[in-house]
Amino acid sequence: YALVGGLHLFRSSPQEVTDFARRVKETGIECLVTGHCTGENAMKILKDHLDDRVVQMYSGLTIEIS
């Protein structure tokens, strides 16, 4: 259902992040929760490709699985 963790994409090229987003779509992952190490640029690319499927992790975040 979900992939949760630090993705360390802050040094990845835009194409690498786009390719990662494509692979996430292909797997059927419904929720991608990333840490701060994803980086702002990568987070924007992920949001562009995955829309509301991607969430930035923060203290107190809760995820409801239905």
C-alpha positions in Angstrom: 0.0 0.0 0.0 2.6 2.5 1.1 6.3 3.2 0.8 7.6 5.2 3.8 11.0 6.4 4.4 13.9 8.7 3.5 14.5 8.5 -0.2 17.7 10.5 -0.4 16.8 11.9 -3.8 18.2 15.4 -3.1 21.3 14.7 -5.2 19.4 12.8 -8.0 18.9 14.3 -11.4 15.4 15.4 -12.5 15.3 12.4 -14.9 16.2 9.9 -12.1 13.4 11.3 -9.9 11.0 11.1 -12.9 12.0 7.5 -13.5 11.5 6.7 -9.8 8.0 8.3 -9.9 7.2 6.1 -13.0 8.3 3.0 -11.1 6.2 3.9 -8.1 3.1 4.2 -10.4 3.9 0.9 -12.0 4.0 -0.9 -8.7 0.6 0.3 -7.6 1.9 2.0 -4.5 -0.9 4.2 -3.3 0.9 6.3 -0.8 4.5 7.6 -0.8 5.6 9.2 2.4 9.1 10.8 2.2 11.5 12.3 4.6 13.3 15.6 4.4 16.2 14.0 2.6 14.1 13.7 -0.5 14.9 17.4 -1.2 12.7 20.2 -2.4 13.4 19.8 -6.1 12.7 16.0 -6.0 9.6 16.6 -4.0 8.2 19.0 -6.6 8.9 16.4 -9.4 7.3 13.7 -7.3 4.2 15.9 -6.7 4.0 16.7 -10.4 3.9 13.0 -11.3 2.2 11.4 -8.3 0.0 14.3 -7.1 -1.6 13.6 -3.8 -0.1 10.1 -3.6 3.1 11.7 -2.2 3.3 13.2 1.3 6.2 14.9 3.2 6.8 13.1 6.5 6.6 15.2 9.7 6.4 14.6 13.4 2.9 13.5 14.4 1.9 12.5 10.8 -0.8 9.8 10.8 -1.7 7.7 7.8 -5.1 6.0 7.6 -5.1 2.7 5.7 -8.5 1.7 4.5 
